[in-house]
Amino acid sequence: MIPRFGPPPGARDYRLRPGAYALLIRGDAALLTFQRAPVPEFQLPGGGIDPGESPLCALHREVAEETGWSIGGCRRLGAYRRFCFMPDYGFWAEKLCSVWIARPVLRRGPPREAGHEARWVPLDQVARLLPDPGGRAFVTAALQRGVRDQPRG
């Protein structure tokens, strides 16, 4: 069973929105994206998986768009669900979020997605900065397991 975070679904229609998100660790810091709108917030880099796209391809694409970095050594940590309104798209979604750990490899330029900034954050501050309870839970569990020494390759 995939865990659910956040409030339970209400009496409305939800669109399934699969996505891939990454905890990007280098040394004692993580690379997050800071999105200015619709609400200023830190997020794990990642986003929606397009039809016909694999989660891993989506992860590489989304990380590049939101941070300007290429990544390597991707390893899936797990998945969770959350039900929320997506103001950028104007609909309610059942987000099926796959969470990965990866290593930032090379900064190729600034983020290509408008309103996003790539920011390095000390590992001990990452979880408290994330507004999404599922992302917080995965980051906390991963850091408690000592994943900062991984991945390799």
N, C-alpha and C positions, 0 to 999 in steps of 0.2 A: 504494500500500500504506500502511496506517495503522501507524505505529510502535507497538511494545509496550514498556512500561516495567515494571520489577519482575521478579519471578521468573516463569518460564514456568508454564503451567498444569500441575497435577498430574493424577493419575488419579482424577478426581471429576467430578461433574456441576456445571456452571456455568449460572447464569441470566444471560441478556443483560440488562444494566442500562444503558441510555443515560442520559447526564447532560450538563448544560451548566454551565460554570464560568467565572468572570470575573476578569480582572485589572482592578481598579477603581482608576484613577489620578487623583489630583488634586494638582497641583503636584509636589512631591518626595516624595509619600507614596502608599501604596496602602491601600485599605480591605480588611482581611481579616476573616474570622470566626474567633473563638476558641471552640472547642467543648470543654467541660469533661469530657464523658464520651462513650464508655467510656474513652477515653484523652485526657487534656488535650493539645490540639494546635491549631496555626494551620492554616487551610485557605483556599483560594480560595473565595469565596462561590459557592454553586451546589448542584446536586444532581440528583436523578433527574427524568427526563422522563416524565410520566404518559401512559398510553395516549391517543392522539388529540390530544396537546398538541404544539405545535411546539417546537423547541429554544429559539427566541427567547422565546416565552411562558413556558416553564419557567425560563429564565434570569431574567426579570423577577420572576417569582413567588418563586423560591428566594432571590434577592438580598434582596428585601423581607422574606421570612421570617427570614433569617439575620442581616441587618444593620439592618433598618428603613429602608433607603434606597431611593429610586427611582433609576433609571439611564437614561442616554441615549447616543446615538452609538455603539451596539454594532457591533462589527466582528469577524467570525470570524477567529481566528488559525490554527485547524487542529484536529486530533483525534488522540487516542491511545487505546490499549487497555491495560488492566491487569487482572490476575486476582487477586482478593483475597477474603477473608472479610469480610462486612458484619455486624458484631456487632449493630447496631441492628435488623437484619432476620433474623438467624440463618441466613443462607445464603451460599454461595460465589457470586461474581458475576464475569462478564466485563464489566467496566465499559468502555463506549465513551464516552469523555469528549470533548465538543467544548469548546474553549477560546476565549473571547472577550475582547476588550478593550472597556472601556466607561468612561464618566465618571459618577461619583456626582453626581446632580443635586440631590436634596433629601432631607434626613433627615425622615422622616414619623413617627418614634417609635422606641421600642426594638425590638430583634429580637422577633418573635412566636414563634420556635421556642425551646422550653425548652432551657436549657443553652448557648445561643450568646450571644456578646458581639461587638459590632462594635469593631474596634481599628484605628487608623491606625498604619502602620508605615513608617519611612523606606524608600524604594525600594531602597537598597543592602543592606537586611537581609531583604527579602521572600523571596528564593529559599532562603536558608539556614534559614529558619523553617518551610518547608513540608516535611512528611515524605514526601509523594508525589513520587517521582522524575519522573513525567510533568509534574506541575504545576511543579516546579523547572525542568525543561528548557524549558518554554514561557515561563515568566517570564524566565529568563536570556536566551533568544533574543530575546524581545520588547524587553527593555531594551537589549540590545546593538544592536538595530536602531534604537533611539531612539524607541520608540513613546510615550514620556512626553509628547511634544509633540502627540499625537493622542489620541483622535479629536476631531473638531469636529462641532458640530451636534447 
